[in-house]
Amino acid sequence: MGDCSVNNVDTLVLVSADSDLIPPLQFIKERYPEKKIRVYFPPDLSSGALSALMRAENKKVIRLGKSKAKFLNSIMPDDVTKDGFTFTIPQKWKA
């Protein structure tokens, strides 16, 4: 939302099927109506509530199931090393 307020973005992309993200999407839509919002569902996941929100705006949700291998290959590894420092995903973030 911060990037919207300083006009650093024109399109926001959500890759999730988590309906808990509807309130922030609604906030962005209300306060920054010129921003485009795209929602992509990960393979094997969906949300009726997110789909309904996008339909209300005459937008489609993109399902990434047909691109499952490509989607899975784009996920960052648990450990990333940069400039001699290793960063590890917190255990509580893992499914």
N, CA, C and O atoms as CSV, one atom per row, in Angstrom:
chain,resi,resn,atom,element,x,y,z
A,1,MET,N,N,0.816,-1.190,0.000
A,1,MET,CA,C,0.000,0.000,0.000
A,1,MET,C,C,0.858,1.251,0.000
A,1,MET,O,O,0.467,2.288,-0.537
A,2,GLY,N,N,2.031,1.143,0.608
A,2,GLY,CA,C,2.922,2.290,0.636
A,2,GLY,C,C,3.344,2.715,-0.755
A,2,GLY,O,O,3.432,3.908,-1.044
A,3,ASP,N,N,3.609,1.734,-1.631
A,3,ASP,CA,C,3.995,2.073,-2.995
A,3,ASP,C,C,2.875,2.788,-3.734
A,3,ASP,O,O,3.141,3.625,-4.596
A,4,CYS,N,N,1.629,2.473,-3.411
A,4,CYS,CA,C,0.493,3.181,-4.022
A,4,CYS,C,C,0.498,4.638,-3.600
A,4,CYS,O,O,0.269,5.527,-4.421
A,5,SER,N,N,0.756,4.886,-2.329
A,5,SER,CA,C,0.665,6.248,-1.815
A,5,SER,C,C,1.735,7.170,-2.383
A,5,SER,O,O,1.528,8.381,-2.458
A,6,VAL,N,N,2.873,6.615,-2.783
A,6,VAL,CA,C,3.922,7.450,-3.375
A,6,VAL,C,C,4.004,7.238,-4.882
A,6,VAL,O,O,4.965,7.661,-5.526
A,7,ASN,N,N,2.993,6.583,-5.436
A,7,ASN,CA,C,2.835,6.397,-6.873
A,7,ASN,C,C,4.012,5.662,-7.519
A,7,ASN,O,O,4.461,6.025,-8.607
A,8,ASN,N,N,4.505,4.622,-6.836
A,8,ASN,CA,C,5.596,3.811,-7.382
A,8,ASN,C,C,5.097,2.633,-8.203
A,8,ASN,O,O,5.905,1.926,-8.805
A,9,VAL,N,N,3.793,2.402,-8.246
A,9,VAL,CA,C,3.245,1.269,-8.986
A,9,VAL,C,C,2.021,1.706,-9.773
A,9,VAL,O,O,1.334,2.662,-9.414
A,10,ASP,N,N,1.765,0.983,-10.852
A,10,ASP,CA,C,0.503,1.203,-11.557
A,10,ASP,C,C,-0.332,-0.067,-11.561
A,10,ASP,O,O,-1.550,-0.004,-11.726
A,11,THR,N,N,0.312,-1.233,-11.379
A,11,THR,CA,C,-0.390,-2.509,-11.328
A,11,THR,C,C,0.126,-3.316,-10.149
A,11,THR,O,O,1.334,-3.444,-9.947
A,12,LEU,N,N,-0.811,-3.862,-9.369
A,12,LEU,CA,C,-0.457,-4.722,-8.246
A,12,LEU,C,C,-0.857,-6.144,-8.605
A,12,LEU,O,O,-1.931,-6.374,-9.162
A,13,VAL,N,N,0.008,-7.095,-8.284
A,13,VAL,CA,C,-0.255,-8.490,-8.590
A,13,VAL,C,C,-0.252,-9.279,-7.285
A,13,VAL,O,O,0.721,-9.260,-6.530
A,14,LEU,N,N,-1.353,-9.969,-7.038
A,14,LEU,CA,C,-1.476,-10.836,-5.865
A,14,LEU,C,C,-1.476,-12.271,-6.351
A,14,LEU,O,O,-2.320,-12.657,-7.159
A,15,VAL,N,N,-0.532,-13.064,-5.862
A,15,VAL,CA,C,-0.497,-14.492,-6.161
A,15,VAL,C,C,-0.862,-15.193,-4.867
A,15,VAL,O,O,-0.004,-15.465,-4.027
A,16,SER,N,N,-2.140,-15.481,-4.718
A,16,SER,CA,C,-2.650,-16.066,-3.480
A,16,SER,C,C,-4.103,-16.450,-3.674
A,16,SER,O,O,-4.787,-15.935,-4.558
A,17,ALA,N,N,-4.563,-17.363,-2.835
A,17,ALA,CA,C,-5.982,-17.689,-2.773
A,17,ALA,C,C,-6.487,-17.438,-1.357
A,17,ALA,O,O,-7.471,-18.038,-0.924
A,18,ASP,N,N,-5.815,-16.559,-0.651
A,18,ASP,CA,C,-6.140,-16.257,0.746
A,18,ASP,C,C,-7.145,-15.110,0.807
A,18,ASP,O,O,-6.810,-13.964,0.508
A,19,SER,N,N,-8.366,-15.423,1.191
A,19,SER,CA,C,-9.411,-14.396,1.243
A,19,SER,C,C,-9.174,-13.377,2.357
A,19,SER,O,O,-9.851,-12.350,2.394
A,20,ASP,N,N,-8.235,-13.636,3.261
A,20,ASP,CA,C,-7.878,-12.644,4.282
A,20,ASP,C,C,-7.269,-11.393,3.650
A,20,ASP,O,O,-7.156,-10.357,4.306
A,21,LEU,N,N,-6.881,-11.486,2.392
A,21,LEU,CA,C,-6.276,-10.342,1.707
A,21,LEU,C,C,-7.311,-9.446,1.030
A,21,LEU,O,O,-6.951,-8.461,0.385
A,22,ILE,N,N,-8.585,-9.779,1.172
A,22,ILE,CA,C,-9.632,-8.943,0.582
A,22,ILE,C,C,-9.655,-7.539,1.193
A,22,ILE,O,O,-9.736,-6.573,0.434
A,23,PRO,N,N,-9.588,-7.369,2.517
A,23,PRO,CA,C,-9.605,-6.005,3.068
A,23,PRO,C,C,-8.493,-5.097,2.523
A,23,PRO,O,O,-8.777,-3.950,2.178
A,24,PRO,N,N,-7.238,-5.565,2.431
A,24,PRO,CA,C,-6.238,-4.662,1.840
A,24,PRO,C,C,-6.512,-4.351,0.366
A,24,PRO,O,O,-6.247,-3.238,-0.089
A,25,LEU,N,N,-7.040,-5.326,-0.382
A,25,LEU,CA,C,-7.387,-5.067,-1.780
A,25,LEU,C,C,-8.497,-4.027,-1.878
A,25,LEU,O,O,-8.450,-3.140,-2.730
A,26,GLN,N,N,-9.491,-4.139,-1.007
A,26,GLN,CA,C,-10.581,-3.162,-1.004
A,26,GLN,C,C,-10.062,-1.769,-0.619
A,26,GLN,O,O,-10.485,-0.764,-1.191
A,27,PHE,N,N,-9.160,-1.721,0.335
A,27,PHE,CA,C,-8.553,-0.452,0.746
A,27,PHE,C,C,-7.861,0.202,-0.444
A,27,PHE,O,O,-8.044,1.393,-0.695
A,28,ILE,N,N,-7.074,-0.571,-1.169
A,28,ILE,CA,C,-6.358,-0.043,-2.335
A,28,ILE,C,C,-7.350,0.421,-3.392
A,28,ILE,O,O,-7.189,1.501,-3.960
A,29,LYS,N,N,-8.380,-0.389,-3.662
A,29,LYS,CA,C,-9.375,-0.026,-4.675
A,29,LYS,C,C,-10.084,1.279,-4.322
A,29,LYS,O,O,-10.345,2.104,-5.198
A,30,GLU,N,N,-10.396,1.466,-3.039
A,30,GLU,CA,C,-11.114,2.665,-2.607
A,30,GLU,C,C,-10.239,3.915,-2.643
A,30,GLU,O,O,-10.688,4.978,-3.071
A,31,ARG,N,N,-9.010,3.790,-2.202
A,31,ARG,CA,C,-8.153,4.964,-2.076
A,31,ARG,C,C,-7.290,5.250,-3.306
A,31,ARG,O,O,-6.833,6.374,-3.513
A,32,TYR,N,N,-7.078,4.221,-4.108
A,32,TYR,CA,C,-6.240,4.375,-5.305
A,32,TYR,C,C,-6.933,3.728,-6.498
A,32,TYR,O,O,-6.426,2.750,-7.048
A,33,PRO,N,N,-8.079,4.254,-6.904
A,33,PRO,CA,C,-8.878,3.605,-7.951
A,33,PRO,C,C,-8.176,3.520,-9.302
A,33,PRO,O,O,-8.579,2.729,-10.154
A,34,GLU,N,N,-7.151,4.308,-9.507
A,34,GLU,CA,C,-6.439,4.256,-10.789
A,34,GLU,C,C,-5.473,3.074,-10.874
A,34,GLU,O,O,-4.985,2.758,-11.958
A,35,LYS,N,N,-5.193,2.422,-9.751
A,35,LYS,CA,C,-4.272,1.283,-9.727
A,35,LYS,C,C,-4.989,0.027,-10.220
A,35,LYS,O,O,-6.136,-0.235,-9.856
A,36,LYS,N,N,-4.298,-0.732,-11.045
A,36,LYS,CA,C,-4.843,-1.996,-11.539
A,36,LYS,C,C,-4.455,-3.096,-10.560
A,36,LYS,O,O,-3.337,-3.127,-10.045
A,37,ILE,N,N,-5.398,-3.995,-10.315
A,37,ILE,CA,C,-5.141,-5.127,-9.426
A,37,ILE,C,C,-5.364,-6.407,-10.219
A,37,ILE,O,O,-6.398,-6.567,-10.867
A,38,ARG,N,N,-4.402,-7.311,-10.169
A,38,ARG,CA,C,-4.504,-8.618,-10.802
A,38,ARG,C,C,-4.372,-9.675,-9.711
A,38,ARG,O,O,-3.544,-9.546,-8.810
A,39,VAL,N,N,-5.190,-10.716,-9.796
A,39,VAL,CA,C,-5.129,-11.813,-8.832
A,39,VAL,C,C,-4.861,-13.107,-9.588
A,39,VAL,O,O,-5.538,-13.425,-10.566
A,40,TYR,N,N,-3.868,-13.842,-9.120
A,40,TYR,CA,C,-3.503,-15.138,-9.687
A,40,TYR,C,C,-3.621,-16.183,-8.586
A,40,TYR,O,O,-3.086,-16.000,-7.493
A,41,PHE,N,N,-4.316,-17.274,-8.870
A,41,PHE,CA,C,-4.407,-18.365,-7.910
A,41,PHE,C,C,-3.272,-19.351,-8.165
A,41,PHE,O,O,-3.058,-19.769,-9.303
A,42,PRO,N,N,-2.540,-19.728,-7.107
A,42,PRO,CA,C,-1.520,-20.765,-7.268
A,42,PRO,C,C,-2.167,-22.081,-7.707
A,42,PRO,O,O,-3.373,-22.265,-7.545
A,43,PRO,N,N,-1.370,-22.988,-8.260
A,43,PRO,CA,C,-1.924,-24.284,-8.661
A,43,PRO,C,C,-2.654,-24.970,-7.506
A,43,PRO,O,O,-2.180,-24.973,-6.369
A,44,ASP,N,N,-3.797,-25.543,-7.812
A,44,ASP,CA,C,-4.593,-26.334,-6.860
A,44,ASP,C,C,-5.244,-25.517,-5.747
A,44,ASP,O,O,-5.760,-26.098,-4.793
A,45,LEU,N,N,-5.236,-24.193,-5.840
A,45,LEU,CA,C,-5.875,-23.353,-4.830
A,45,LEU,C,C,-6.843,-22.382,-5.499
A,45,LEU,O,O,-6.653,-21.988,-6.649
A,46,SER,N,N,-7.878,-22.007,-4.762
A,46,SER,CA,C,-8.811,-20.996,-5.258
A,46,SER,C,C,-9.560,-20.386,-4.081
A,46,SER,O,O,-9.477,-20.871,-2.953
A,47,SER,N,N,-10.289,-19.317,-4.364
A,47,SER,CA,C,-11.082,-18.647,-3.344
A,47,SER,C,C,-12.318,-18.063,-4.011
A,47,SER,O,O,-12.215,-17.215,-4.897
A,48,GLY,N,N,-13.477,-18.519,-3.584
A,48,GLY,CA,C,-14.720,-17.973,-4.111
A,48,GLY,C,C,-14.862,-16.493,-3.793
A,48,GLY,O,O,-15.363,-15.722,-4.612
A,49,ALA,N,N,-14.425,-16.099,-2.612
A,49,ALA,CA,C,-14.555,-14.696,-2.201
A,49,ALA,C,C,-13.655,-13.789,-3.038
A,49,ALA,O,O,-14.080,-12.707,-3.444
A,50,LEU,N,N,-12.425,-14.212,-3.300
A,50,LEU,CA,C,-11.535,-13.410,-4.142
A,50,LEU,C,C,-12.047,-13.366,-5.580
A,50,LEU,O,O,-11.971,-12.330,-6.242
A,51,SER,N,N,-12.566,-14.491,-6.056
A,51,SER,CA,C,-13.138,-14.527,-7.404
A,51,SER,C,C,-14.306,-13.553,-7.509
A,51,SER,O,O,-14.422,-12.821,-8.492
A,52,ALA,N,N,-15.169,-13.545,-6.499
A,52,ALA,CA,C,-16.329,-12.653,-6.499
A,52,ALA,C,C,-15.894,-11.191,-6.475
A,52,ALA,O,O,-16.481,-10.357,-7.164
A,53,LEU,N,N,-14.873,-10.882,-5.691
A,53,LEU,CA,C,-14.363,-9.517,-5.630
A,53,LEU,C,C,-13.884,-9.060,-7.007
A,53,LEU,O,O,-14.178,-7.942,-7.429
A,54,MET,N,N,-13.163,-9.907,-7.693
A,54,MET,CA,C,-12.648,-9.548,-9.014
A,54,MET,C,C,-13.784,-9.479,-10.041
A,54,MET,O,O,-13.778,-8.598,-10.901
A,55,ARG,N,N,-14.752,-10.389,-9.965
A,55,ARG,CA,C,-15.899,-10.346,-10.887
A,55,ARG,C,C,-16.681,-9.052,-10.730
A,55,ARG,O,O,-17.186,-8.505,-11.711
A,56,ALA,N,N,-16.783,-8.562,-9.506
A,56,ALA,CA,C,-17.495,-7.302,-9.255
A,56,ALA,C,C,-16.816,-6.139,-9.990
A,56,ALA,O,O,-17.446,-5.115,-10.254
A,57,GLU,N,N,-15.557,-6.301,-10.310
A,57,GLU,CA,C,-14.807,-5.281,-11.047
A,57,GLU,C,C,-14.665,-5.656,-12.525
A,57,GLU,O,O,-13.890,-5.042,-13.259
A,58,ASN,N,N,-15.421,-6.667,-12.950
A,58,ASN,CA,C,-15.330,-7.170,-14.332
A,58,ASN,C,C,-13.926,-7.635,-14.685
A,58,ASN,O,O,-13.461,-7.444,-15.809
A,59,LYS,N,N,-13.260,-8.244,-13.723
A,59,LYS,CA,C,-11.908,-8.785,-13.909
A,59,LYS,C,C,-11.935,-10.290,-13.680
A,59,LYS,O,O,-12.788,-10.804,-12.957
A,60,LYS,N,N,-11.010,-10.976,-14.292
A,60,LYS,CA,C,-10.895,-12.414,-14.114
A,60,LYS,C,C,-9.713,-12.726,-13.204
A,60,LYS,O,O,-8.712,-12.009,-13.188
A,61,VAL,N,N,-9.851,-13.807,-12.453
A,61,VAL,CA,C,-8.733,-14.356,-11.707
A,61,VAL,C,C,-8.028,-15.331,-12.647
A,61,VAL,O,O,-8.677,-16.102,-13.354
A,62,ILE,N,N,-6.724,-15.291,-12.650
A,62,ILE,CA,C,-5.941,-16.201,-13.477
A,62,ILE,C,C,-5.553,-17.402,-12.629
A,62,ILE,O,O,-4.998,-17.250,-11.540
A,63,ARG,N,N,-5.844,-18.582,-13.125
A,63,ARG,CA,C,-5.475,-19.818,-12.425
A,63,ARG,C,C,-4.165,-20.335,-13.000
A,63,ARG,O,O,-4.047,-20.555,-14.206
A,64,LEU,N,N,-3.190,-20.525,-12.132
A,64,LEU,CA,C,-1.866,-20.934,-12.574
A,64,LEU,C,C,-1.703,-22.448,-12.663
A,64,LEU,O,O,-0.590,-22.938,-12.857
A,65,GLY,N,N,-2.788,-23.187,-12.524
A,65,GLY,CA,C,-2.720,-24.649,-12.578
A,65,GLY,C,C,-2.137,-25.178,-13.870
A,65,GLY,O,O,-1.424,-26.181,-13.860
A,66,LYS,N,N,-2.426,-24.523,-14.982
A,66,LYS,CA,C,-1.894,-24.975,-16.274
A,66,LYS,C,C,-0.393,-24.744,-16.372
A,66,LYS,O,O,0.281,-25.339,-17.213
A,67,SER,N,N,0.125,-23.881,-15.511
A,67,SER,CA,C,1.548,-23.560,-15.506
A,67,SER,C,C,2.197,-24.024,-14.207
A,67,SER,O,O,3.108,-23.371,-13.697
A,68,LYS,N,N,1.734,-25.138,-13.677
A,68,LYS,CA,C,2.180,-25.588,-12.358
A,68,LYS,C,C,3.701,-25.756,-12.288
A,68,LYS,O,O,4.321,-25.285,-11.335
A,69,ALA,N,N,4.302,-26.404,-13.259
A,69,ALA,CA,C,5.754,-26.619,-13.217
A,69,ALA,C,C,6.494,-25.283,-13.233
A,69,ALA,O,O,7.454,-25.096,-12.485
A,70,LYS,N,N,6.056,-24.362,-14.074
A,70,LYS,CA,C,6.687,-23.045,-14.157
A,70,LYS,C,C,6.519,-22.292,-12.836
A,70,LYS,O,O,7.449,-21.636,-12.367
A,71,PHE,N,N,5.329,-22.389,-12.239
A,71,PHE,CA,C,5.068,-21.735,-10.958
A,71,PHE,C,C,5.978,-22.308,-9.874
A,71,PHE,O,O,6.607,-21.553,-9.134
A,72,LEU,N,N,6.051,-23.615,-9.777
A,72,LEU,CA,C,6.878,-24.248,-8.745
A,72,LEU,C,C,8.359,-23.915,-8.930
A,72,LEU,O,O,9.087,-23.769,-7.948
A,73,ASN,N,N,8.804,-23.797,-10.165
A,73,ASN,CA,C,10.204,-23.438,-10.423
A,73,ASN,C,C,10.513,-21.990,-10.062
A,73,ASN,O,O,11.679,-21.631,-9.903
A,74,SER,N,N,9.489,-21.158,-9.931
A,74,SER,CA,C,9.715,-19.742,-9.612
A,74,SER,C,C,9.780,-19.465,-8.117
A,74,SER,O,O,10.103,-18.349,-7.709
A,75,ILE,N,N,9.480,-20.459,-7.303
A,75,ILE,CA,C,9.506,-20.272,-5.847
A,75,ILE,C,C,10.952,-20.232,-5.366
A,75,ILE,O,O,11.759,-21.094,-5.716
A,76,MET,N,N,11.265,-19.229,-4.565
A,76,MET,CA,C,12.626,-19.097,-4.053
A,76,MET,C,C,12.959,-20.248,-3.115
A,76,MET,O,O,12.074,-20.777,-2.443
A,77,PRO,N,N,14.214,-20.634,-3.065
A,77,PRO,CA,C,14.621,-21.688,-2.129
A,77,PRO,C,C,14.537,-21.179,-0.686
A,77,PRO,O,O,14.425,-19.978,-0.442
A,78,ASP,N,N,14.592,-22.119,0.259
A,78,ASP,CA,C,14.516,-21.754,1.670
A,78,ASP,C,C,15.710,-20.900,2.114
A,78,ASP,O,O,15.584,-20.066,3.010
A,79,ASP,N,N,16.861,-21.113,1.483
A,79,ASP,CA,C,18.066,-20.356,1.821
A,79,ASP,C,C,18.545,-19.579,0.596
A,79,ASP,O,O,18.633,-20.121,-0.506
A,80,VAL,N,N,18.851,-18.308,0.810
A,80,VAL,CA,C,19.365,-17.458,-0.256
A,80,VAL,C,C,20.624,-16.780,0.268
A,80,VAL,O,O,20.625,-16.213,1.361
A,81,THR,N,N,21.702,-16.843,-0.524
A,81,THR,CA,C,22.958,-16.217,-0.127
A,81,THR,C,C,23.242,-15.040,-1.042
A,81,THR,O,O,23.171,-15.149,-2.266
A,82,LYS,N,N,23.562,-13.917,-0.426
A,82,LYS,CA,C,23.873,-12.691,-1.169
A,82,LYS,C,C,24.994,-11.969,-0.445
A,82,LYS,O,O,24.893,-11.706,0.753
A,83,ASP,N,N,26.069,-11.646,-1.168
A,83,ASP,CA,C,27.193,-10.896,-0.609
A,83,ASP,C,C,27.738,-11.528,0.674
A,83,ASP,O,O,28.076,-10.824,1.625
A,84,GLY,N,N,27.817,-12.846,0.690
A,84,GLY,CA,C,28.367,-13.549,1.842
A,84,GLY,C,C,27.407,-13.760,2.995
A,84,GLY,O,O,27.779,-14.367,4.000
A,85,PHE,N,N,26.189,-13.277,2.876
A,85,PHE,CA,C,25.184,-13.456,3.923
A,85,PHE,C,C,24.143,-14.460,3.443
A,85,PHE,O,O,23.724,-14.419,2.286
A,86,THR,N,N,23.729,-15.353,4.321
A,86,THR,CA,C,22.695,-16.322,3.993
A,86,THR,C,C,21.431,-15.959,4.755
A,86,THR,O,O,21.449,-15.746,5.967
A,87,PHE,N,N,20.342,-15.895,4.017
A,87,PHE,CA,C,19.032,-15.592,4.588
A,87,PHE,C,C,18.188,-16.844,4.479
A,87,PHE,O,O,18.147,-17.490,3.432
A,88,THR,N,N,17.512,-17.186,5.570
A,88,THR,CA,C,16.712,-18.405,5.632
A,88,THR,C,C,15.272,-18.061,5.961
A,88,THR,O,O,14.997,-17.239,6.834
A,89,ILE,N,N,14.367,-18.696,5.255
A,89,ILE,CA,C,12.940,-18.487,5.504
A,89,ILE,C,C,12.613,-18.969,6.923
A,89,ILE,O,O,13.056,-20.047,7.321
A,90,PRO,N,N,11.863,-18.203,7.673
A,90,PRO,CA,C,11.493,-18.647,9.026
A,90,PRO,C,C,10.665,-19.939,8.978
A,90,PRO,O,O,9.814,-20.109,8.105
A,91,GLN,N,N,10.920,-20.818,9.900
A,91,GLN,CA,C,10.210,-22.092,9.951
A,91,GLN,C,C,8.699,-21.909,9.996
A,91,GLN,O,O,7.956,-22.687,9.398
A,92,LYS,N,N,8.244,-20.872,10.711
A,92,LYS,CA,C,6.798,-20.669,10.857
A,92,LYS,C,C,6.135,-20.240,9.551
A,92,LYS,O,O,4.910,-20.299,9.452
A,93,TRP,N,N,6.906,-19.808,8.536
A,93,TRP,CA,C,6.344,-19.440,7.247
A,93,TRP,C,C,6.098,-20.640,6.350
A,93,TRP,O,O,5.381,-20.545,5.355
A,94,LYS,N,N,6.693,-21.764,6.704
A,94,LYS,CA,C,6.575,-22.968,5.868
A,94,LYS,C,C,5.247,-23.653,6.135
A,94,LYS,O,O,4.759,-23.693,7.264
A,95,ALA,N,N,4.682,-24.185,5.079
A,95,ALA,CA,C,3.382,-24.872,5.207
A,95,ALA,C,C,3.532,-26.221,5.847
A,95,ALA,O,O,2.542,-26.930,6.030
